[in-house]
Amino acid sequence: MADILIDIARLTKKFGNFTAVDGVSFSVERGEVLGFLGPNGAGKSTTMRMLAGFVRPTIGRASICGYDVIDQGVQARRCLGYLPEGAPCYPDMSVEDFLAFIGRMRGLDGGELRDHIRQSLRLADLLEVSRLPIETLSKGTKRRVGLAQALLHDPDVLVLDEPTDGLDPNQKHQIRQLIRSMAPRKAIIISTHILEEVDAVCTRAIIIAGGRIVADDTPMGLTFKHPSGKLDDAFRLLTRPEEAA
């Protein structure tokens, strides 16, 4: 029987007369890395915020590890590691102090907290800057601090919004290797507009446009949706058919 860790049904979000997300439904099993793709303004980040419990849906529901993200929000978020767009941090804190703060919010303490901090610093390649104030770090390193806080409590579910934004090619390679190494034990969603990210790490991809799902397939399967056999051409055809024609 499938171990479904993320379940989304008819998720809809309206802002006044504007529908940002329109009836989105899908599930993600343990061991899957789902690329959540779409052009700017397609509804990717809004969907991720609803899944994380930060935005209340207008219609529909979402659950993490069987817990409804609204009605059982605390239990759901215990199972979730979330890297939001922009990865807000406290700039005057050191990296280590920030992770300690997050860990205490997660209920960690003492030796367990220290072990989790050390592990997340290692996974995000932050050991050398652990004592530096976050405000002194580069954009890419700040992004890795955001990733470290998402990994800190070793959650079953990861929702990563543009996880390699601002990273140099070597750092992108390291993060993709990390995601691949964690994939068998977790359900992972990567919200991105970078198609090479999907080829590199994803086992499945959903394309959203205008707030609706327009494709759900493997990365290889998506390439067959355009005669050229190229993922970028298939993406353009599905999201902007008038330009791809």
BAZAFI-638748 format. One record per residue (C-alpha): residue number from 1; y, x, z. Coordinates in Angstrom, 3 decimals. Layout:
% residues N
<r><pos>NUM</pos><north>Y</north><east>X</east><up>Z</up></r>
...
END
This chain:
% residues 245
<r><pos>1</pos><north>0.000</north><east>0.000</east><up>0.000</up></r>
<r><pos>2</pos><north>3.453</north><east>1.309</east><up>-0.918</up></r>
<r><pos>3</pos><north>5.574</north><east>2.688</east><up>1.921</up></r>
<r><pos>4</pos><north>8.880</north><east>1.024</east><up>1.030</up></r>
<r><pos>5</pos><north>11.726</north><east>2.564</east><up>3.052</up></r>
<r><pos>6</pos><north>14.703</north><east>1.054</east><up>1.190</up></r>
<r><pos>7</pos><north>14.803</north><east>-2.573</east><up>0.082</up></r>
<r><pos>8</pos><north>17.828</north><east>-4.159</east><up>-1.569</up></r>
<r><pos>9</pos><north>17.889</north><east>-7.802</east><up>-2.729</up></r>
<r><pos>10</pos><north>20.641</north><east>-9.562</east><up>-4.739</up></r>
<r><pos>11</pos><north>23.306</north><east>-7.313</east><up>-3.210</up></r>
<r><pos>12</pos><north>26.766</north><east>-8.521</east><up>-4.232</up></r>
<r><pos>13</pos><north>30.266</north><east>-7.490</east><up>-3.182</up></r>
<r><pos>14</pos><north>33.464</north><east>-9.260</east><up>-4.201</up></r>
<r><pos>15</pos><north>36.990</north><east>-8.079</east><up>-3.488</up></r>
<r><pos>16</pos><north>39.075</north><east>-11.176</east><up>-4.099</up></r>
<r><pos>17</pos><north>38.354</north><east>-12.251</east><up>-7.667</up></r>
<r><pos>18</pos><north>36.849</north><east>-8.877</east><up>-8.585</up></r>
<r><pos>19</pos><north>33.068</north><east>-8.438</east><up>-8.384</up></r>
<r><pos>20</pos><north>32.343</north><east>-4.765</east><up>-7.698</up></r>
<r><pos>21</pos><north>28.550</north><east>-5.185</east><up>-7.286</up></r>
<r><pos>22</pos><north>26.763</north><east>-8.126</east><up>-8.871</up></r>
<r><pos>23</pos><north>23.247</north><east>-9.092</east><up>-7.771</up></r>
<r><pos>24</pos><north>21.710</north><east>-5.621</east><up>-7.455</up></r>
<r><pos>25</pos><north>18.031</north><east>-5.525</east><up>-6.393</up></r>
<r><pos>26</pos><north>15.633</north><east>-2.580</east><up>-6.069</up></r>
<r><pos>27</pos><north>13.371</north><east>-0.797</east><up>-3.604</up></r>
<r><pos>28</pos><north>12.587</north><east>2.877</east><up>-2.975</up></r>
<r><pos>29</pos><north>9.299</north><east>4.212</east><up>-1.636</up></r>
<r><pos>30</pos><north>8.610</north><east>7.303</east><up>0.425</up></r>
<r><pos>31</pos><north>8.279</north><east>10.238</east><up>-1.956</up></r>
<r><pos>32</pos><north>10.749</north><east>8.859</east><up>-4.508</up></r>
<r><pos>33</pos><north>14.026</north><east>10.525</east><up>-5.431</up></r>
<r><pos>34</pos><north>16.127</north><east>7.857</east><up>-7.104</up></r>
<r><pos>35</pos><north>19.112</north><east>8.811</east><up>-9.216</up></r>
<r><pos>36</pos><north>21.723</north><east>6.042</east><up>-9.010</up></r>
<r><pos>37</pos><north>23.836</north><east>6.521</east><up>-12.119</up></r>
<r><pos>38</pos><north>26.886</north><east>4.938</east><up>-13.616</up></r>
<r><pos>39</pos><north>30.373</north><east>5.601</east><up>-14.941</up></r>
<r><pos>40</pos><north>33.369</north><east>5.653</east><up>-12.611</up></r>
<r><pos>41</pos><north>33.999</north><east>2.196</east><up>-11.174</up></r>
<r><pos>42</pos><north>30.472</north><east>0.961</east><up>-11.930</up></r>
<r><pos>43</pos><north>29.757</north><east>0.027</east><up>-8.297</up></r>
<r><pos>44</pos><north>27.702</north><east>3.051</east><up>-7.197</up></r>
<r><pos>45</pos><north>29.648</north><east>3.985</east><up>-4.078</up></r>
<r><pos>46</pos><north>30.146</north><east>0.354</east><up>-3.024</up></r>
<r><pos>47</pos><north>26.385</north><east>-0.212</east><up>-3.228</up></r>
<r><pos>48</pos><north>25.754</north><east>2.915</east><up>-1.145</up></r>
<r><pos>49</pos><north>28.315</north><east>1.839</east><up>1.460</up></r>
<r><pos>50</pos><north>26.647</north><east>-1.550</east><up>1.764</up></r>
<r><pos>51</pos><north>23.247</north><east>0.109</east><up>2.138</up></r>
<r><pos>52</pos><north>24.662</north><east>2.367</east><up>4.852</up></r>
<r><pos>53</pos><north>26.111</north><east>-0.627</east><up>6.695</up></r>
<r><pos>54</pos><north>29.749</north><east>0.371</east><up>6.291</up></r>
<r><pos>55</pos><north>30.617</north><east>-2.505</east><up>3.949</up></r>
<r><pos>56</pos><north>29.334</north><east>-6.039</east><up>4.532</up></r>
<r><pos>57</pos><north>27.862</north><east>-7.665</east><up>1.417</up></r>
<r><pos>58</pos><north>29.315</north><east>-10.907</east><up>0.134</up></r>
<r><pos>59</pos><north>25.806</north><east>-12.025</east><up>-0.824</up></r>
<r><pos>60</pos><north>22.366</north><east>-10.447</east><up>-0.477</up></r>
<r><pos>61</pos><north>20.707</north><east>-8.097</east><up>1.960</up></r>
<r><pos>62</pos><north>19.588</north><east>-4.515</east><up>2.402</up></r>
<r><pos>63</pos><north>17.088</north><east>-2.938</east><up>4.780</up></r>
<r><pos>64</pos><north>16.159</north><east>0.622</east><up>5.781</up></r>
<r><pos>65</pos><north>12.685</north><east>1.247</east><up>7.179</up></r>
<r><pos>66</pos><north>12.327</north><east>-2.511</east><up>7.635</up></r>
<r><pos>67</pos><north>15.595</north><east>-2.923</east><up>9.585</up></r>
<r><pos>68</pos><north>18.328</north><east>-5.152</east><up>8.165</up></r>
<r><pos>69</pos><north>21.463</north><east>-3.014</east><up>7.809</up></r>
<r><pos>70</pos><north>23.708</north><east>-5.784</east><up>9.189</up></r>
<r><pos>71</pos><north>21.587</north><east>-7.663</east><up>11.732</up></r>
<r><pos>72</pos><north>19.769</north><east>-4.522</east><up>12.948</up></r>
<r><pos>73</pos><north>22.425</north><east>-1.972</east><up>12.060</up></r>
<r><pos>74</pos><north>21.822</north><east>0.496</east><up>14.897</up></r>
<r><pos>75</pos><north>18.078</north><east>0.723</east><up>14.224</up></r>
<r><pos>76</pos><north>18.659</north><east>1.028</east><up>10.465</up></r>
<r><pos>77</pos><north>21.173</north><east>3.861</east><up>10.853</up></r>
<r><pos>78</pos><north>18.805</north><east>5.783</east><up>13.125</up></r>
<r><pos>79</pos><north>16.547</north><east>6.100</east><up>10.076</up></r>
<r><pos>80</pos><north>19.374</north><east>7.038</east><up>7.698</up></r>
<r><pos>81</pos><north>21.099</north><east>10.265</east><up>6.761</up></r>
<r><pos>82</pos><north>24.239</north><east>9.418</east><up>4.796</up></r>
<r><pos>83</pos><north>26.492</north><east>11.764</east><up>2.850</up></r>
<r><pos>84</pos><north>29.463</north><east>9.642</east><up>1.786</up></r>
<r><pos>85</pos><north>31.888</north><east>10.342</east><up>-1.011</up></r>
<r><pos>86</pos><north>34.449</north><east>12.832</east><up>0.315</up></r>
<r><pos>87</pos><north>32.277</north><east>13.779</east><up>3.348</up></r>
<r><pos>88</pos><north>34.953</north><east>13.309</east><up>6.048</up></r>
<r><pos>89</pos><north>34.836</north><east>15.864</east><up>8.871</up></r>
<r><pos>90</pos><north>37.018</north><east>16.891</east><up>11.803</up></r>
<r><pos>91</pos><north>38.867</north><east>19.852</east><up>10.243</up></r>
<r><pos>92</pos><north>39.829</north><east>21.577</east><up>13.513</up></r>
<r><pos>93</pos><north>36.212</north><east>21.709</east><up>14.730</up></r>
<r><pos>94</pos><north>33.894</north><east>24.584</east><up>13.923</up></r>
<r><pos>95</pos><north>30.850</north><east>23.717</east><up>11.830</up></r>
<r><pos>96</pos><north>28.560</north><east>24.119</east><up>14.826</up></r>
<r><pos>97</pos><north>30.769</north><east>22.038</east><up>17.132</up></r>
<r><pos>98</pos><north>30.977</north><east>19.278</east><up>14.533</up></r>
<r><pos>99</pos><north>27.184</north><east>19.166</east><up>14.193</up></r>
<r><pos>100</pos><north>26.841</north><east>19.154</east><up>17.984</up></r>
<r><pos>101</pos><north>29.197</north><east>16.163</east><up>18.137</up></r>
<r><pos>102</pos><north>27.201</north><east>14.320</east><up>15.464</up></r>
<r><pos>103</pos><north>23.939</north><east>15.219</east><up>17.212</up></r>
<r><pos>104</pos><north>25.110</north><east>13.793</east><up>20.520</up></r>
<r><pos>105</pos><north>26.131</north><east>10.597</east><up>18.717</up></r>
<r><pos>106</pos><north>22.564</north><east>10.542</east><up>17.391</up></r>
<r><pos>107</pos><north>21.142</north><east>10.800</east><up>20.919</up></r>
<r><pos>108</pos><north>20.124</north><east>14.466</east><up>20.760</up></r>
<r><pos>109</pos><north>20.718</north><east>16.776</east><up>23.712</up></r>
<r><pos>110</pos><north>19.788</north><east>20.132</east><up>25.237</up></r>
<r><pos>111</pos><north>17.234</north><east>22.295</east><up>23.459</up></r>
<r><pos>112</pos><north>16.372</north><east>19.514</east><up>21.003</up></r>
<r><pos>113</pos><north>20.001</north><east>19.357</east><up>19.886</up></r>
<r><pos>114</pos><north>20.209</north><east>23.136</east><up>19.499</up></r>
<r><pos>115</pos><north>17.001</north><east>23.177</east><up>17.446</up></r>
<r><pos>116</pos><north>18.257</north><east>20.435</east><up>15.139</up></r>
<r><pos>117</pos><north>21.624</north><east>22.161</east><up>14.664</up></r>
<r><pos>118</pos><north>19.954</north><east>25.454</east><up>13.818</up></r>
<r><pos>119</pos><north>17.616</north><east>23.778</east><up>11.351</up></r>
<r><pos>120</pos><north>20.363</north><east>21.830</east><up>9.560</up></r>
<r><pos>121</pos><north>22.557</north><east>24.951</east><up>9.368</up></r>
<r><pos>122</pos><north>19.653</north><east>26.806</east><up>7.781</up></r>
<r><pos>123</pos><north>18.809</north><east>24.032</east><up>5.324</up></r>
<r><pos>124</pos><north>22.431</north><east>23.716</east><up>4.173</up></r>
<r><pos>125</pos><north>22.904</north><east>27.526</east><up>4.101</up></r>
<r><pos>126</pos><north>25.711</north><east>27.453</east><up>6.681</up></r>
<r><pos>127</pos><north>24.525</north><east>29.975</east><up>9.287</up></r>
<r><pos>128</pos><north>27.124</north><east>32.574</east><up>8.282</up></r>
<r><pos>129</pos><north>30.051</north><east>30.142</east><up>8.664</up></r>
<r><pos>130</pos><north>28.768</north><east>28.157</east><up>11.665</up></r>
<r><pos>131</pos><north>31.578</north><east>29.347</east><up>13.980</up></r>
<r><pos>132</pos><north>34.411</north><east>28.892</east><up>11.471</up></r>
<r><pos>133</pos><north>36.814</north><east>25.907</east><up>11.588</up></r>
<r><pos>134</pos><north>35.926</north><east>23.396</east><up>8.890</up></r>
<r><pos>135</pos><north>39.520</north><east>23.380</east><up>7.606</up></r>
<r><pos>136</pos><north>39.153</north><east>27.044</east><up>6.532</up></r>
<r><pos>137</pos><north>36.136</north><east>26.372</east><up>4.302</up></r>
<r><pos>138</pos><north>36.004</north><east>25.861</east><up>0.544</up></r>
<r><pos>139</pos><north>35.439</north><east>22.414</east><up>-0.947</up></r>
<r><pos>140</pos><north>31.827</north><east>23.256</east><up>-1.754</up></r>
<r><pos>141</pos><north>31.113</north><east>24.573</east><up>1.749</up></r>
<r><pos>142</pos><north>32.675</north><east>21.468</east><up>3.306</up></r>
<r><pos>143</pos><north>30.331</north><east>19.432</east><up>1.124</up></r>
<r><pos>144</pos><north>27.390</north><east>21.365</east><up>2.580</up></r>
<r><pos>145</pos><north>28.687</north><east>20.606</east><up>6.092</up></r>
<r><pos>146</pos><north>28.525</north><east>16.925</east><up>5.152</up></r>
<r><pos>147</pos><north>24.974</north><east>17.435</east><up>3.934</up></r>
<r><pos>148</pos><north>24.031</north><east>19.222</east><up>7.170</up></r>
<r><pos>149</pos><north>25.171</north><east>16.258</east><up>9.280</up></r>
<r><pos>150</pos><north>23.106</north><east>13.912</east><up>7.092</up></r>
<r><pos>151</pos><north>20.005</north><east>16.064</east><up>7.650</up></r>
<r><pos>152</pos><north>20.638</north><east>16.728</east><up>11.350</up></r>
<r><pos>153</pos><north>18.271</north><east>14.130</east><up>12.848</up></r>
<r><pos>154</pos><north>15.580</north><east>14.553</east><up>10.132</up></r>
<r><pos>155</pos><north>15.804</north><east>10.923</east><up>8.917</up></r>
<r><pos>156</pos><north>13.229</north><east>9.161</east><up>6.762</up></r>
<r><pos>157</pos><north>15.935</north><east>7.959</east><up>4.352</up></r>
<r><pos>158</pos><north>18.698</north><east>9.977</east><up>2.718</up></r>
<r><pos>159</pos><north>21.593</north><east>8.443</east><up>0.779</up></r>
<r><pos>160</pos><north>23.614</north><east>11.196</east><up>-0.860</up></r>
<r><pos>161</pos><north>26.798</north><east>10.299</east><up>-2.751</up></r>
<r><pos>162</pos><north>27.610</north><east>13.127</east><up>-5.206</up></r>
<r><pos>163</pos><north>25.794</north><east>15.774</east><up>-3.085</up></r>
<r><pos>164</pos><north>26.665</north><east>18.733</east><up>-5.356</up></r>
<r><pos>165</pos><north>30.332</north><east>17.854</east><up>-5.887</up></r>
<r><pos>166</pos><north>32.414</north><east>21.041</east><up>-5.680</up></r>
<r><pos>167</pos><north>29.418</north><east>23.387</east><up>-5.479</up></r>
<r><pos>168</pos><north>29.051</north><east>26.459</east><up>-7.672</up></r>
<r><pos>169</pos><north>25.937</north><east>26.803</east><up>-9.906</up></r>
<r><pos>170</pos><north>23.982</north><east>28.820</east><up>-7.324</up></r>
<r><pos>171</pos><north>24.766</north><east>26.339</east><up>-4.550</up></r>
<r><pos>172</pos><north>23.765</north><east>23.426</east><up>-6.807</up></r>
<r><pos>173</pos><north>20.444</north><east>25.130</east><up>-7.468</up></r>
<r><pos>174</pos><north>19.856</north><east>25.627</east><up>-3.721</up></r>
<r><pos>175</pos><north>20.640</north><east>21.990</east><up>-2.883</up></r>
<r><pos>176</pos><north>18.382</north><east>20.720</east><up>-5.660</up></r>
<r><pos>177</pos><north>15.562</north><east>22.915</east><up>-4.386</up></r>
<r><pos>178</pos><north>16.150</north><east>21.536</east><up>-0.887</up></r>
<r><pos>179</pos><north>16.009</north><east>17.934</east><up>-2.130</up></r>
<r><pos>180</pos><north>12.762</north><east>18.612</east><up>-3.992</up></r>
<r><pos>181</pos><north>11.211</north><east>20.201</east><up>-0.886</up></r>
<r><pos>182</pos><north>12.105</north><east>17.187</east><up>1.296</up></r>
<r><pos>183</pos><north>11.150</north><east>14.525</east><up>-1.249</up></r>
<r><pos>184</pos><north>7.464</north><east>13.981</east><up>-0.301</up></r>
<r><pos>185</pos><north>8.414</north><east>12.986</east><up>3.266</up></r>
<r><pos>186</pos><north>11.436</north><east>10.801</east><up>2.560</up></r>
<r><pos>187</pos><north>13.012</north><east>8.158</east><up>0.349</up></r>
<r><pos>188</pos><north>16.120</north><east>9.668</east><up>-1.244</up></r>
<r><pos>189</pos><north>18.916</north><east>8.092</east><up>-3.268</up></r>
<r><pos>190</pos><north>21.345</north><east>10.360</east><up>-5.097</up></r>
<r><pos>191</pos><north>24.403</north><east>8.548</east><up>-6.381</up></r>
<r><pos>192</pos><north>25.858</north><east>10.644</east><up>-9.184</up></r>
<r><pos>193</pos><north>27.492</north><east>10.706</east><up>-12.596</up></r>
<r><pos>194</pos><north>25.993</north><east>14.146</east><up>-13.372</up></r>
<r><pos>195</pos><north>23.073</north><east>13.585</east><up>-15.724</up></r>
<r><pos>196</pos><north>21.655</north><east>17.097</east><up>-15.243</up></r>
<r><pos>197</pos><north>21.148</north><east>16.203</east><up>-11.579</up></r>
<r><pos>198</pos><north>18.751</north><east>13.455</east><up>-12.615</up></r>
<r><pos>199</pos><north>16.695</north><east>15.743</east><up>-14.832</up></r>
<r><pos>200</pos><north>16.619</north><east>18.380</east><up>-12.087</up></r>
<r><pos>201</pos><north>15.454</north><east>16.387</east><up>-9.055</up></r>
<r><pos>202</pos><north>14.907</north><east>12.678</east><up>-9.665</up></r>
<r><pos>203</pos><north>11.578</north><east>10.932</east><up>-10.161</up></r>
<r><pos>204</pos><north>13.302</north><east>7.689</east><up>-11.143</up></r>
<r><pos>205</pos><north>16.745</north><east>6.591</east><up>-12.295</up></r>
<r><pos>206</pos><north>18.733</north><east>3.374</east><up>-12.128</up></r>
<r><pos>207</pos><north>21.810</north><east>2.972</east><up>-14.316</up></r>
<r><pos>208</pos><north>24.497</north><east>0.561</east><up>-13.160</up></r>
<r><pos>209</pos><north>27.436</north><east>-0.638</east><up>-15.242</up></r>
<r><pos>210</pos><north>29.946</north><east>-3.350</east><up>-14.434</up></r>
<r><pos>211</pos><north>28.265</north><east>-3.815</east><up>-11.063</up></r>
<r><pos>212</pos><north>24.879</north><east>-4.696</east><up>-12.616</up></r>
<r><pos>213</pos><north>21.667</north><east>-2.735</east><up>-13.172</up></r>
<r><pos>214</pos><north>21.206</north><east>-2.077</east><up>-16.895</up></r>
<r><pos>215</pos><north>18.171</north><east>0.249</east><up>-16.691</up></r>
<r><pos>216</pos><north>15.476</north><east>1.268</east><up>-14.193</up></r>
<r><pos>217</pos><north>13.011</north><east>3.888</east><up>-15.422</up></r>
<r><pos>218</pos><north>11.872</north><east>7.474</east><up>-15.093</up></r>
<r><pos>219</pos><north>14.325</north><east>10.075</east><up>-16.450</up></r>
<r><pos>220</pos><north>11.921</north><east>10.653</east><up>-19.337</up></r>
<r><pos>221</pos><north>11.627</north><east>6.925</east><up>-19.968</up></r>
<r><pos>222</pos><north>15.394</north><east>6.587</east><up>-20.205</up></r>
<r><pos>223</pos><north>15.552</north><east>9.150</east><up>-23.006</up></r>
<r><pos>224</pos><north>13.466</north><east>6.833</east><up>-25.220</up></r>
<r><pos>225</pos><north>16.181</north><east>4.183</east><up>-25.058</up></r>
<r><pos>226</pos><north>18.168</north><east>6.107</east><up>-27.694</up></r>
<r><pos>227</pos><north>16.864</north><east>7.383</east><up>-31.060</up></r>
<r><pos>228</pos><north>18.130</north><east>10.897</east><up>-30.280</up></r>
<r><pos>229</pos><north>15.830</north><east>11.201</east><up>-27.265</up></r>
<r><pos>230</pos><north>18.708</north><east>12.567</east><up>-25.172</up></r>
<r><pos>231</pos><north>19.546</north><east>11.270</east><up>-21.710</up></r>
<r><pos>232</pos><north>23.320</north><east>11.492</east><up>-22.211</up></r>
<r><pos>233</pos><north>23.104</north><east>9.427</east><up>-25.424</up></r>
<r><pos>234</pos><north>20.937</north><east>6.823</east><up>-23.677</up></r>
<r><pos>235</pos><north>23.425</north><east>6.707</east><up>-20.797</up></r>
<r><pos>236</pos><north>26.339</north><east>6.078</east><up>-23.177</up></r>
<r><pos>237</pos><north>24.377</north><east>3.416</east><up>-25.062</up></r>
<r><pos>238</pos><north>23.535</north><east>1.539</east><up>-21.860</up></r>
<r><pos>239</pos><north>26.945</north><east>1.799</east><up>-20.206</up></r>
<r><pos>240</pos><north>29.287</north><east>1.764</east><up>-23.209</up></r>
<r><pos>241</pos><north>27.322</north><east>0.279</east><up>-26.144</up></r>
<r><pos>242</pos><north>30.465</north><east>-0.237</east><up>-28.217</up></r>
<r><pos>243</pos><north>31.093</north><east>3.531</east><up>-28.182</up></r>
<r><pos>244</pos><north>27.459</north><east>4.534</east><up>-28.743</up></r>
<r><pos>245</pos><north>26.973</north><east>2.263</east><up>-31.758</up></r>
END
